[in-house]
Amino acid sequence: MYKASPNRRAILEKSKSVREKETKQTSNFFAKHLKRIYPITLQRSTSSSFSLSSISLSLSQNSTDSSATDSTSTLEQRISLALGLISSPRRRETFVPKTIPRQQEQRLHEDFNSDEPKRCNWITKKSDEVYVTFHDQQWGVPVYDDNLLFEYLAMSGMLMDYNWTEILKRKELFSREAFCEFDPNLVVNMGEKEITEIASNKAIMLQESRVRCIVDNARCITKANFCYTFVLYYNNKQNFFLQVVKEFGSFSSYMWGFMDYKPIINRFKYSRNVPLRSPKAEIISKDMIKRGFRFVGPVIVHSFMQAAGLTIDHLVDCFRHGDCVSLAERPWRHI
């Protein structure tokens, strides 16, 4: 059996003492610096434990360990475990700002403290005041007056060229300087000179064809004999002079007759559900075209019905929906 020489034995013992000394220094170094990082207590006992705040982890250890290798291994395990706990993602605190961002705070302030009523969502903060007023006071209110119905029909026809805001801004010009307060009995007397002057007025900005359309529609409504408007029936190739007022008594009775004198009450939740045309609008459009009216397609007629309250298309969460429904549910009142 091989025996180590005295010199070799001395070298081994010296190397062993050096390792023990280095191990002890390393232990003191890590223990000293770990305390700076986190309050960890390293203790060696029969049942060694690490306390990290309120978390206590127990490590079993043999009390009879005497070798430096086992001691070093146990110490490395403790250090590794402690560092793992310190850098563990579960121990990391998520930063939560104590202050609400300015934009979010402003939005919340507007939502809770704003005195503005809830409107249809096509009315936005950028909507013009004249359009908001029209929505809040007129749009969807049942109308029975002939002149006002004729006015809404004329403005609905202008939607082919302009939007509601542009039309409403020039409404006073249309009413006062062009179309005699939208009285069909006066508009019907307009001649070529008046039509040309209105079409050439740059402030009014209406094409001549649109002006003639409004005049022709007035002739379909009025009961003046010399202003009868005719339409050609292709079946018998005969000309029939048709008049609304002569047949129904008023333009209001003619329009509301299609509705059985009751508005259509819709309960749309979203603007995408509001149609551009409806089966009822198509029926009215066909009859009006037959009677000589111009620019009265289903889309224009449906816009006219919405404005004049023949159909209630305010969204259900709009503050005007309930008001218009209450007006619509009243008994028929022809003015």
BELRAWO-V466814 format. One record per residue. RES is the residue in three letters. PHI is phi in whole degrees, -180 to 180 (* if undefined). PSI is psi in whole degrees, 0 to 359 (* if undefined). NEAR is the number of other C-alpha atoms within 12 Angstrom. Layout:
{{RES/PHI/PSI/NEAR} {RES/PHI/PSI/NEAR}}
This chain:
{{MET/*/138/3} {TYR/-77/133/4} {LYS/-118/137/8} {ALA/-75/140/12} {SER/-70/157/10} {PRO/-57/320/10} {ASN/-64/318/11} {ARG/-65/321/12} {ARG/-63/319/13} {ALA/-64/321/13} {ILE/-63/317/14} {LEU/-64/316/15} {GLU/-63/320/15} {LYS/-65/318/14} {SER/-63/323/14} {LYS/-66/318/17} {SER/-66/325/16} {VAL/-65/318/15} {ARG/-63/318/19} {GLU/-63/321/21} {LYS/-65/317/16} {GLU/-65/320/16} {THR/-62/318/24} {LYS/-66/319/18} {GLN/-65/319/15} {THR/-62/318/20} {SER/-61/315/25} {ASN/-65/322/17} {PHE/-63/310/15} {PHE/-66/320/25} {ALA/-63/320/25} {LYS/-64/315/18} {HIS/-80/331/18} {LEU/-66/328/25} {LYS/-65/330/20} {ARG/-71/325/12} {ILE/-77/312/17} {TYR/-155/146/21} {PRO/-73/84/20} {ILE/-109/134/29} {THR/-108/120/25} {LEU/-98/117/32} {GLN/-131/145/19} {ARG/-114/118/22} {SER/-151/188/16} {THR/-63/323/14} {SER/-127/88/15} {SER/-71/149/21} {SER/-148/153/25} {PHE/-112/131/30} {SER/-110/118/23} {LEU/-121/98/24} {SER/57/240/15} {SER/-95/1/10} {ILE/-97/130/15} {SER/-123/121/16} {LEU/-116/129/20} {SER/-103/136/20} {LEU/-121/123/22} {SER/-74/141/17} {GLN/-146/142/22} {ASN/-81/121/16} {SER/-70/347/15} {THR/-97/8/11} {ASP/-62/134/17} {SER/-135/346/13} {SER/-82/148/17} {ALA/-69/330/19} {THR/-64/315/15} {ASP/-65/320/18} {SER/-63/317/24} {THR/-64/319/23} {SER/-63/316/17} {THR/-64/318/28} {LEU/-64/319/29} {GLU/-63/322/21} {GLN/-63/317/20} {ARG/-63/314/32} {ILE/-63/316/28} {SER/-62/318/18} {LEU/-66/318/25} {ALA/-64/315/33} {LEU/-64/324/25} {GLY/-63/320/17} {LEU/-67/323/25} {ILE/-67/318/24} {SER/-95/8/15} {SER/-66/136/13} {PRO/-59/333/11} {ARG/-70/339/10} {ARG/-91/351/15} {ARG/-76/136/11} {GLU/-93/133/10} {THR/-81/132/8} {PHE/-76/122/7} {VAL/-117/118/8} {PRO/-65/135/7} {LYS/-79/342/6} {THR/-110/144/10} {ILE/-80/136/13} {PRO/-53/150/12} {ARG/-60/318/10} {GLN/-66/318/11} {GLN/-67/321/12} {GLU/-64/320/14} {GLN/-65/320/14} {ARG/-66/317/14} {LEU/-65/322/14} {HIS/-63/320/14} {GLU/-68/322/15} {ASP/-67/321/14} {PHE/-95/334/12} {ASN/-111/358/12} {SER/-75/139/12} {ASP/-92/359/9} {GLU/-68/133/16} {PRO/-73/161/20} {LYS/-76/125/24} {ARG/-117/173/27} {CYS/-58/142/30} {ASN/-73/357/24} {TRP/-84/354/21} {ILE/-93/112/26} {THR/-115/180/16} {LYS/-67/338/15} {LYS/-89/356/12} {SER/-66/142/20} {ASP/-67/148/20} {GLU/-61/324/18} {VAL/-67/327/23} {TYR/-74/321/26} {VAL/-64/318/28} {THR/-63/318/19} {PHE/-62/318/25} {HIS/-65/318/36} {ASP/-78/336/26} {GLN/-118/333/21} {GLN/-124/316/26} {TRP/-63/120/34} {GLY/94/355/39} {VAL/-83/126/39} {PRO/-57/128/43} {VAL/-114/134/39} {TYR/-123/354/32} {ASP/-83/133/26} {ASP/-61/315/31} {ASN/-64/319/29} {LEU/-70/323/27} {LEU/-63/319/39} {PHE/-66/322/42} {GLU/-63/314/37} {TYR/-66/325/44} {LEU/-66/318/42} {ALA/-65/316/45} {MET/-69/326/42} {SER/-65/324/36} {GLY/-66/331/35} {MET/-71/346/37} {LEU/-64/347/27} {MET/-67/334/22} {ASP/-114/332/19} {TYR/-135/168/20} {ASN/-96/176/19} {TRP/-61/321/32} {THR/-62/314/24} {GLU/-65/323/26} {ILE/-69/315/31} {LEU/-67/328/31} {LYS/-66/334/24} {ARG/-107/14/25} {LYS/-61/318/31} {GLU/-64/323/21} {LEU/-66/317/23} {PHE/-60/315/33} {SER/-74/313/28} {ARG/-83/314/16} {GLU/-98/343/21} {ALA/-113/306/34} {PHE/-119/31/38} {CYS/52/51/27} {GLU/59/25/24} {PHE/56/39/33} {ASP/-91/111/32} {PRO/-62/332/37} {ASN/-69/337/29} {LEU/-95/321/25} {VAL/-62/327/37} {VAL/-64/339/33} {ASN/-89/1/26} {MET/-70/135/27} {GLY/-106/192/18} {GLU/-64/323/15} {LYS/-62/312/14} {GLU/-64/320/23} {ILE/-64/318/28} {THR/-65/319/20} {GLU/-64/318/23} {ILE/-66/318/32} {ALA/-67/331/26} {SER/-89/355/18} {ASN/-76/113/19} {LYS/-71/336/14} {ALA/-73/325/20} {ILE/-78/320/29} {MET/57/55/25} {LEU/-122/135/35} {GLN/-69/154/23} {GLU/-60/325/22} {SER/-65/326/21} {ARG/-70/321/30} {VAL/-64/315/37} {ARG/-63/324/33} {CYS/-61/315/29} {ILE/-65/319/44} {VAL/-65/316/42} {ASP/-64/322/36} {ASN/-67/327/40} {ALA/-65/324/42} {ARG/-68/333/38} {CYS/-75/338/41} {ILE/-92/316/45} {THR/-67/160/34} {LYS/-106/17/26} {ALA/-72/126/23} {ASN/-62/322/19} {PHE/-75/355/14} {CYS/-111/19/27} {TYR/-59/142/29} {THR/-113/140/31} {PHE/-117/162/27} {VAL/-136/145/23} {LEU/-91/124/17} {TYR/-95/127/16} {TYR/-83/346/10} {ASN/-66/306/8} {ASN/-106/1/8} {LYS/54/47/9} {GLN/-120/155/11} {ASN/-98/127/17} {PHE/-117/130/18} {PHE/-93/115/25} {LEU/-113/137/31} {GLN/-133/136/34} {VAL/-75/308/34} {VAL/-64/320/26} {LYS/-64/325/20} {GLU/-87/322/18} {PHE/-113/353/19} {GLY/93/325/20} {SER/-162/160/28} {PHE/-66/327/38} {SER/-64/315/32} {SER/-64/324/28} {TYR/-64/313/29} {MET/-71/314/41} {TRP/-73/342/33} {GLY/-63/327/23} {PHE/-66/336/27} {MET/-98/5/25} {ASP/57/30/15} {TYR/63/26/25} {LYS/-138/129/28} {PRO/-66/154/35} {ILE/-82/122/32} {ILE/-102/111/29} {ASN/-99/156/27} {ARG/-131/64/22} {PHE/-80/139/21} {LYS/-95/327/18} {TYR/-123/150/19} {SER/-65/333/21} {ARG/-68/344/13} {ASN/-85/344/16} {VAL/-76/120/24} {PRO/-79/158/23} {LEU/-85/339/22} {ARG/-148/164/25} {SER/-144/161/27} {PRO/-58/322/18} {LYS/-66/320/29} {ALA/-64/324/30} {GLU/-66/322/23} {ILE/-65/313/23} {ILE/-63/318/31} {SER/-60/315/31} {LYS/-62/318/22} {ASP/-69/321/26} {MET/-67/319/33} {ILE/-62/321/26} {LYS/-62/328/26} {ARG/-89/3/32} {GLY/103/359/33} {PHE/-67/151/35} {ARG/-121/154/35} {PHE/53/52/32} {VAL/-130/52/39} {GLY/-70/170/30} {PRO/-58/324/28} {VAL/-70/316/29} {ILE/-66/318/31} {VAL/-63/321/43} {HIS/-68/322/36} {SER/-63/320/38} {PHE/-63/318/43} {MET/-63/321/44} {GLN/-65/315/38} {ALA/-67/320/36} {ALA/-87/4/41} {GLY/77/16/43} {LEU/-73/337/42} {THR/-137/135/42} {ILE/-95/107/40} {ASP/-115/16/44} {HIS/-63/143/40} {LEU/-67/153/31} {VAL/-63/332/26} {ASP/-91/4/20} {CYS/-80/140/29} {PHE/-67/343/20} {ARG/-86/346/30} {HIS/-62/309/33} {GLY/-63/321/24} {ASP/-64/314/26} {CYS/-69/325/37} {VAL/-64/319/29} {SER/-61/319/19} {LEU/-68/323/26} {ALA/-70/332/31} {GLU/-85/357/22} {ARG/-69/158/16} {PRO/-62/158/13} {TRP/-58/126/20} {ARG/-132/103/17} {HIS/-92/124/21} {ILE/-94/*/16}}
